[in-house]
Amino acid sequence: TPTQGLVSELGAVNINQWIVPSILLDRDLSGTEASLGPVLILRRRALMDIGGFSVVSNYLAEDCEMGRRVARAGWGVRLSDYTVATMVDETSLRALIRHEVRWAHTVRAVRPFDHLLSVVTCALPLLMVLFALKPALWSAILLSIYLSLRLLLSHIIQRRMGFARPMKWWMVWPRECLCFLVWFTSLFSRAVLWRGQTFRLMRGGLLVPESGSSREVFSPVEAPNAAE
């Protein structure tokens, strides 16, 4: 739920209409292994089996890594049928983009192939450029079909999840263009800004200071949350 302003609303729409459908589709196609913030519930024994919070504290997506380790330790991972309300309060468009690029880095680190293919979920800008360059019936049909499917998905997700504030139909254009920008930007950078310090994202999602030092980056209580 956005607090106020267009930027916060764009952030909330991304969570409700792009991230949530992706999570549900992934669960239906391949089951659940990775866990998701901001709320995780696990048994103390499961946490002890993976070595505690400290073993994941240097990961960008520590919630995802925790779920993977718990699954490898023989425990089950389940996605709750209940949703947790998230208040989106972005101060500026720049802050929103930086925030979402960090999320995209998370996906790229843990599922690089899925991240690459996720461009199909934000293809509207490409289809708009195609129509501008090739204004023909077939390109208009492609664009119309894509828009219709996107709006249909929004309607289905809204009915299923019952979000407090449905997406305004006109927000498809700016939001999807922003999604494409975030996806494209995340392809060419591994730098992650966290609490005023720059880190480099390594393979598998591990964070190290930009200087290349191998010292511990975070204490367990300061581990970054992928939902922030």
C-alpha positions in Angstrom: 0.0 0.0 0.0 1.5 3.4 -0.9 1.7 6.1 1.7 1.2 9.1 -0.5 2.4 10.4 -3.8 2.8 9.0 -7.3 6.3 7.6 -6.7 5.1 5.5 -3.7 2.1 4.3 -5.8 4.5 3.2 -8.6 6.4 1.2 -6.0 3.3 -0.4 -4.6 2.1 -1.3 -8.1 5.4 -3.0 -8.8 4.9 -5.2 -5.7 1.2 -6.0 -6.3 1.1 -6.4 -10.0 4.6 -7.6 -11.0 6.3 -9.2 -8.0 3.3 -11.0 -6.5 2.2 -12.7 -9.8 5.9 -13.8 -10.4 6.0 -15.4 -7.0 2.7 -17.2 -7.4 3.7 -18.5 -10.9 7.1 -19.7 -9.6 5.4 -21.5 -6.7 2.9 -23.2 -9.1 5.6 -24.2 -11.6 8.5 -25.3 -9.5 7.4 -25.3 -5.9 8.8 -23.2 -3.1 12.4 -23.4 -1.9 13.5 -19.8 -1.3 11.8 -17.9 1.5 10.7 -14.3 1.1 10.7 -11.3 3.5 9.5 -9.3 5.2 8.0 -11.9 7.5 9.6 -15.4 7.9 8.6 -18.0 10.5 10.9 -20.9 11.1 11.6 -23.4 13.8 14.6 -22.8 16.1 15.8 -26.3 15.2 15.8 -25.5 11.5 17.8 -22.3 12.2 20.3 -24.2 14.2 20.6 -26.8 11.5 21.8 -24.2 9.0 24.2 -22.5 11.5 22.1 -19.6 12.6 21.6 -16.1 11.2 25.3 -15.4 10.9 25.8 -17.8 7.9 23.5 -15.7 5.7 24.2 -12.2 7.1 26.6 -11.3 4.3 24.1 -12.0 1.5 22.0 -9.4 -0.3 19.0 -11.8 -0.3 19.5 -13.3 3.1 15.9 -14.4 3.3 16.2 -16.3 0.0 19.5 -17.9 1.1 18.0 -18.9 4.4 15.1 -20.7 2.7 17.5 -22.5 0.4 19.7 -23.7 3.3 16.7 -24.8 5.3 15.4 -26.8 2.3 18.8 -28.4 1.8 18.8 -29.3 5.5 15.7 -31.4 4.9 13.0 -29.0 6.1 10.0 -28.0 4.1 9.5 -24.4 2.9 6.0 -23.1 2.4 4.5 -19.9 1.0 1.8 -18.7 3.3 -1.8 -18.3 2.0 -2.0 -15.0 4.0 -0.6 -11.8 2.7 1.4 -9.3 4.8 0.6 -5.6 4.2 3.6 -3.6 3.1 3.7 0.2 3.3 5.6 1.7 0.4 7.0 5.1 1.2 9.5 6.2 -1.4 11.0 9.7 -1.1 11.8 10.2 -4.8 11.9 8.6 -8.2 15.7 8.2 -7.9 15.3 6.4 -4.5 12.6 4.1 -6.0 14.8 3.1 -9.0 17.8 2.5 -6.7 15.7 0.4 -4.5 14.2 -1.7 -7.3 17.6 -2.1 -9.0 18.8 -3.6 -5.7 15.9 -6.1 -5.8 16.7 -6.9 -9.5 20.3 -7.5 -8.4 19.0 -10.0 -5.9 17.1 -11.9 -8.6 20.0 -11.8 -10.9 22.3 -13.2 -8.2 20.1 -16.2 -7.2 18.4 -16.9 -10.5 20.4 -15.3 -13.4 18.5 -17.2 -16.2 15.1 -16.3 -14.7 16.2 -12.7 -14.4 17.3 -12.6 -18.0 13.9 -14.0 -19.2 11.9 -11.7 -17.0 12.1 -9.1 -19.7 8.9 -10.7 -21.1 7.1 -9.3 -18.1 8.1 -5.7 -19.0 8.1 -5.9 -22.8 5.7 -3.0 -23.3 8.4 -0.4 -24.1 9.9 -2.7 -26.7 6.5 -3.2 -28.3 5.9 0.6 -28.3 9.2 1.2 -30.0 8.4 -1.6 -32.5 5.1 0.0 -33.3 6.7 3.5 -33.7 9.3 2.1 -36.1 7.0 -0.3 -37.9 3.5 1.2 -37.7 1.6 -1.7 -39.2 -1.5 -3.8 -38.4 0.6 -6.7 -37.0 2.6 -4.5 -34.7 -0.6 -2.8 -33.5 -2.2 -6.2 -32.8 0.9 -7.4 -30.9 0.8 -4.2 -28.7 -3.0 -4.5 -28.2 -2.7 -8.2 -27.2 0.1 -7.5 -24.7 -1.8 -4.6 -23.1 -5.0 -6.7 -22.9 -3.2 -9.5 -21.2 -1.5 -7.2 -18.8 -4.8 -5.6 -17.8 -6.4 -9.0 -17.5 -3.6 -10.2 -15.2 -4.1 -7.1 -13.1 -7.8 -7.8 -12.8 -7.2 -11.5 -11.8 -4.6 -10.6 -9.2 -6.8 -7.9 -7.7 -9.7 -10.3 -7.4 -7.5 -13.0 -5.9 -5.5 -10.9 -3.5 -7.9 -8.1 -2.7 -5.4 -5.3 -2.5 -6.6 -2.2 -0.7 -5.8 0.1 -3.6 -6.3 -1.4 -7.1 -4.0 -0.3 -9.9 -5.2 2.5 -12.0 -5.3 1.3 -15.6 -3.2 4.2 -17.0 -0.3 3.2 -14.7 0.5 0.3 -16.9 2.5 2.5 -19.2 4.8 4.3 -16.7 5.1 1.3 -14.4 6.1 -1.1 -17.1 8.6 1.3 -18.7 10.1 1.7 -15.2 10.3 -2.0 -14.8 12.2 -2.3 -18.1 14.6 0.5 -17.1 15.3 -1.3 -13.8 15.8 -4.7 -15.5 18.2 -3.2 -18.1 20.2 -1.2 -15.6 20.7 -4.3 -13.4 22.3 -6.2 -16.3 25.4 -3.9 -16.3 26.2 -3.3 -12.7 27.0 -5.3 -9.6 27.4 -2.4 -7.3 24.9 -2.2 -4.4 24.5 0.8 -2.2 23.5 -0.1 1.4 23.4 2.4 4.3 25.8 4.8 2.6 28.4 2.1 1.7 29.0 0.6 -1.7 29.3 -3.2 -2.0 30.0 -5.5 -4.9 27.5 -8.3 -5.5 29.3 -11.6 -6.1 28.0 -14.8 -7.6 25.4 -16.4 -5.5 24.4 -13.1 -3.8 27.3 -12.6 -1.5 28.2 -9.0 -0.7 31.8 -7.7 -0.2 32.9 -4.1 0.2 33.8 -2.4 -3.0 37.4 -2.3 -1.9 37.5 -6.1 -2.3 38.1 -6.8 1.4 36.9 -10.2 2.6 36.1 -9.1 6.1 32.6 -9.6 7.4 30.3 -7.1 5.9 27.4 -7.1 8.4 26.8 -8.4 11.8 23.8 -10.7 12.0 21.4 -8.0 13.3 22.4 -5.7 10.5 21.9 -8.1 7.7 20.1 -6.3 4.8 16.5 -7.3 4.0 15.7 -7.8 0.3 12.3 -6.3 0.9 13.7 -2.9 2.1 
